[in-house]
Amino acid sequence: MECGLVVTHLKLQHGETVEVKGKILSDCKEFVVNLGQDCDNIALHFNPRFDCKGDVNTIVCNSKENGEWGEEQRESDFPFEQDGKVQLSFTFLPGEIKVLLAEGHEISFLNRLGLKTIEYIAVEGDFKIRVLKFP
Ligand SMILES: CCCO[C@@H]1O[C@H](CO)[C@@H](O[C@@H]2O[C@H](CO)[C@H](O)[C@H](OCc3cn(Cc4ccccc4)nn3)[C@H]2O)[C@H](O)[C@H]1NC(C)=O
């Protein structure tokens, strides 16, 4: 499993976008991109699962507030392949975070925490990050 990457003090404003590019490991079970205030206050936990925790080829999204998980949101689109390249963009809006996936797939996740800025991004799991681009 690859180690993670954490960036803090991002000061991502509404309307701004973070891009993540990398490669999914050939034996990937899952990977995670977390966006939020810090590790206990996550506006979007973006968790593609190839085969783990009872999920197969499913994207699980959730929020975490004061260390407590919210209600999971599962997505049926799964434009990922093991050993494949990935390009994701996360656009932070007042009421939601829009995730643009490959093949034009898009996910919208409510800004449940009502964050005014995104300070924290963490990428972990079976994923080799190559590019993290932010404004
Ligand atoms: C039916 C009753 C049990 O429900 C299950 O409860 C599990 C425990 O809460 C749920 O799994 C958790 O779902 C969370 C999102 O709702 C997070 O995904 C939890 O993982 C957090 C996490 C682990 N890691 C380390 C990591 C990441 C990637 C690869 C390897 C390690 N980073 N963040 C993950 O353990 C899991 O999604 C949930 N399944 C369902 C169907 O609800």
PDBQT file of the ligand as one rigid body, heavy atoms in Angstrom, charges set to zero:
ROOT
HETATM    1  C1  LIG A 201     -23.449  -2.429   7.689  1.00  0.00    +0.000 C 
HETATM    2  C2  LIG A 201     -22.790  -2.028   8.989  1.00  0.00    +0.000 C 
HETATM    3  C3  LIG A 201     -21.329  -1.708   8.810  1.00  0.00    +0.000 C 
HETATM    4  O1  LIG A 201     -21.256  -0.671   7.793  1.00  0.00    +0.000 OA
HETATM    5  C4  LIG A 201     -19.910  -0.473   7.390  1.00  0.00    +0.000 C 
HETATM    6  O2  LIG A 201     -19.235   0.246   8.453  1.00  0.00    +0.000 OA
HETATM    7  C5  LIG A 201     -17.848   0.473   8.137  1.00  0.00    +0.000 C 
HETATM    8  C6  LIG A 201     -17.169   1.088   9.344  1.00  0.00    +0.000 C 
HETATM    9  O3  LIG A 201     -17.742   2.310   9.652  1.00  0.00    +0.000 OA
HETATM   10  C7  LIG A 201     -17.794   1.429   6.901  1.00  0.00    +0.000 C 
HETATM   11  O4  LIG A 201     -16.415   1.609   6.529  1.00  0.00    +0.000 OA
HETATM   12  C8  LIG A 201     -15.905   2.890   6.829  1.00  0.00    +0.000 C 
HETATM   13  O5  LIG A 201     -16.550   3.847   5.939  1.00  0.00    +0.000 OA
HETATM   14  C9  LIG A 201     -16.056   5.194   6.152  1.00  0.00    +0.000 C 
HETATM   15  C10 LIG A 201     -16.856   6.122   5.252  1.00  0.00    +0.000 C 
HETATM   16  O6  LIG A 201     -18.203   6.073   5.647  1.00  0.00    +0.000 OA
HETATM   17  C11 LIG A 201     -14.558   5.245   5.799  1.00  0.00    +0.000 C 
HETATM   18  O7  LIG A 201     -14.362   4.876   4.431  1.00  0.00    +0.000 OA
HETATM   19  C12 LIG A 201     -13.816   4.275   6.724  1.00  0.00    +0.000 C 
HETATM   20  O8  LIG A 201     -12.429   4.248   6.402  1.00  0.00    +0.000 OA
HETATM   21  C13 LIG A 201     -11.751   5.442   6.831  1.00  0.00    +0.000 C 
HETATM   22  C14 LIG A 201     -10.344   5.414   6.349  1.00  0.00    +0.000 A 
HETATM   23  C15 LIG A 201      -9.463   4.382   6.393  1.00  0.00    +0.000 A 
HETATM   24  N1  LIG A 201      -8.324   4.895   5.901  1.00  0.00    +0.000 N 
HETATM   25  C16 LIG A 201      -7.015   4.223   5.785  1.00  0.00    +0.000 C 
HETATM   26  C17 LIG A 201      -6.883   3.585   4.412  1.00  0.00    +0.000 A 
HETATM   27  C18 LIG A 201      -7.420   4.176   3.293  1.00  0.00    +0.000 A 
HETATM   28  C19 LIG A 201      -7.253   3.558   2.045  1.00  0.00    +0.000 A 
HETATM   29  C20 LIG A 201      -6.594   2.359   1.952  1.00  0.00    +0.000 A 
HETATM   30  C21 LIG A 201      -6.085   1.766   3.098  1.00  0.00    +0.000 A 
HETATM   31  C22 LIG A 201      -6.221   2.405   4.341  1.00  0.00    +0.000 A 
HETATM   32  N2  LIG A 201      -8.480   6.144   5.553  1.00  0.00    +0.000 NA
HETATM   33  N3  LIG A 201      -9.736   6.468   5.835  1.00  0.00    +0.000 NA
HETATM   34  C23 LIG A 201     -14.395   2.871   6.543  1.00  0.00    +0.000 C 
HETATM   35  O9  LIG A 201     -13.766   1.993   7.502  1.00  0.00    +0.000 OA
HETATM   36  C24 LIG A 201     -18.504   0.756   5.729  1.00  0.00    +0.000 C 
HETATM   37  O10 LIG A 201     -18.519   1.629   4.592  1.00  0.00    +0.000 OA
HETATM   38  C25 LIG A 201     -19.937   0.428   6.132  1.00  0.00    +0.000 C 
HETATM   39  N4  LIG A 201     -20.606  -0.285   5.038  1.00  0.00    +0.000 N 
HETATM   40  C26 LIG A 201     -21.897  -0.045   4.751  1.00  0.00    +0.000 C 
HETATM   41  C27 LIG A 201     -22.470  -0.858   3.613  1.00  0.00    +0.000 C 
HETATM   42  O11 LIG A 201     -22.559   0.787   5.353  1.00  0.00    +0.000 OA
ENDROOT
TORSDOF 0
